Amino acid sequence: MSSLSKKQSLEPDKDSKVSHDHVQLNTSDAPEEAPHYQGATVSLQHNVNAILQNPLAGIPQDQLMVDVRAFCNMAGLMAHLDVFERAALVAQEPESWDRVPDLSPEEKRSLTREVTHRWSLPGPLWLLVFVVSLGSAIQGWDNTGANGANLSFPQEFGIADNAWLVGFLNSAPTISGLVSAWLCDPVNNLIGRKKTIFVTGLFTVFPVLGQAFTHTWWELAICRLLLGVGIGCKITTIPIMTAECVPASIRGGLVMSFQLFVAFGIFIGFCSNMIFYGVGKLAWRFELAAAFVPAVPLCILIWWVPESPRWLLKKQRYSESFLSFCRLRHTPLQAARDLYSAHVQVELEKETVSASSYGKRFVELFTIPRVRRATLGAFIVMIGQQMCGINIMAFYSSTIFSEAGYSTKQALAASLGFGAVNTLFALPAVKTIDTFGRRSLLLFTFPNMAWCLFAAGATFTMSTDNAARVPLLAFFIYLFTAFYSPGMGPVPSVYASESFPLSHREMGMGWSIFVNNFFSTILSLTFPSMLKTMGPTGAICFYGGLNVLATVMVFLGLPETKQRTLEELDYVFAVPTSRHASYQCRTWLPWFIKRWIFWQRNAAIPPLYHFAEHASQGATVTRLAKD
């Protein structure tokens, strides 16, 4: 029986200290063989009791030292054996690390500050988050460049009356992104995260500049299709790399830098539109081409950041993975802890979710229960982002304001306000996404976005002579954006990047971006015709209804992932969807009604998830975990 499947006495007595000398004596006599991981006591496929488990918890410490020595011997890390032994003890009892002997004052200080100063991170990690997030600014800037260009390029190319063709040109990057998103898996597998971001960054430099020199609509279409090739694969890789490098306690806040930079790119794009508005007939060329700016520092600075240590681990390049973790953590102890914990969980995952071929990994997105639930969760957040209607505002806000009676300059100025609100209200999510939670943010913001759109659509029923008509429209669109930015804005990229196991992470993220781009393409293609056929009121209220539907989808099918390590999420997504939905309907909803409708302050709710523990007598017990 493997060490990970034992259920006898798994921890030392609470009142005793671990003897490090005794541990060293046992490990020195241990046979040099690789550890065998047969699986944890909690199923990774059908975790019906919603128990979360540390894969190292429950291993006798002498056996743990044997496993650590075998790992270091296999990985070529014997020179760091002492660090890995202490790191494994810390990983085994992360909340009781002060019981581990021989920790240096610097190590104790760093472990303490992980809790007390969560945002105190090494400089290379801050640089990594900043650099990779620059790639998402390109996406936001291009969206708003097209927003302003929509007011003039259709007239220059003689296609102003062809709503479908205008929609196609706007959606061209997402159309080609449908294909390039699926390249994430093979390209990342072949060249790694860093090089993938660099190569795709080149596609966001030259095609973007090329838009300024086009003479026909089909030349513009080619440039925008090439841009989409880079964007589709890049925005699939960026959240993955960030999620794999940052600590679990603030992973949401750091991975959401992706969306924060999208919002910032949208705002800068609107500023650029206002700057180039006075150029005249050439304005739309400058508005589209300006989006290349963030790609230049991205392609240069990406070579100064470390490769994703979990990608290196996946490739069994253990020494390089350890060096990468060392650059991204304050001490080698923290690096060794994260590397060994990830290695153990990967070995457990191989029993149920390992796959060798591209086609098999794709099929397993829908056939392996643990992966299928992650696929469902990613589908919900990605389609929800398009259902809420934000991309309609990003692409067509100037057109909507123009329909309401604004001049071109006034429409651009009003859209600039949309970009400013989008950026400003994204900032609180840096904290709330890891405290309030991904799921809770969506359940709060979706209903509020719905009524904002209903109200915005209603303003078009007011008389055009009413001076309050356009200001009210702007107010409700801004309010809609204020609810979107801290919720549906950052959550999809964060959620999709963290949900899938390491073996299927690129494939799963490719699926997620495909879903997002597919429905973004449909919306971009259909909205001009919808606006023409249904009128502004009908078109905007249609998306208000979709927000209501998205609320139901999130409530029934989306597990919470905040403050869980990427490895712990294996157990979260092992909980059957029916079990999760049943808990929400039969336990959480009645509690919510009692607590917040009838204001019963004594209303209590049992949590869905429990942490597995191992008592000193050998019995497996559980403790409650906050959902």
Secondary structure, DSSP 4 states (H G I P E B T S, - for coil): --GGG--S--S--TTS---HHHHHHHHHTS----------SS-SS--TT-EE--TTTT--HHHHHHHHHHHHHHHT-GGGHHHHHHHHHHHHSGGGGGGSTT--HHHHHHHHHHHH-TT---HHHHHHHHHHHHHHHHHHHHHHHHHHHTTTHHHHTT-TT-HHHHHHHHHHHHHHHHHHGGGHHHHHHHHHHHHHHHHHHHTTTHHHHHGGG--SHHHHHHHHHHHHHHHHHHHHHHHHHHHHHS-GGGHHHHHTHHHHHHHHHHHHHHHHHHHHGGG-TTHHHHHHHGGGTTHHHHHHHGGGSPPPHHHHHHTT-HHHHHHHHHHHSSSHHHHHHHHHHHHHHHHHHHHHH---SHHHHHHHHHHSHHHHHHHHHHHHHHHHHHHTTHHHHHHHHHHHHHHTT--HHHHHHHHHHHHHHHHHTTTTHHHHHHHT-HHHHHHHHHHHHHHHHHHHHHHTTS-TT-TTHHHHHHHHHHHHHHHHTTTTTTHHHHHHHHHS-GGGHHHHHHHHHHHHHHHHHHHHHHHHHHHHHHHHHHHHHHHHHHHHHHHHHHHHH----TT--TTTHHHHTTS-HHHHHHHIIIIIHHHHIIIIIS--TT-----S-EEEEE-TTS-EEEEE---
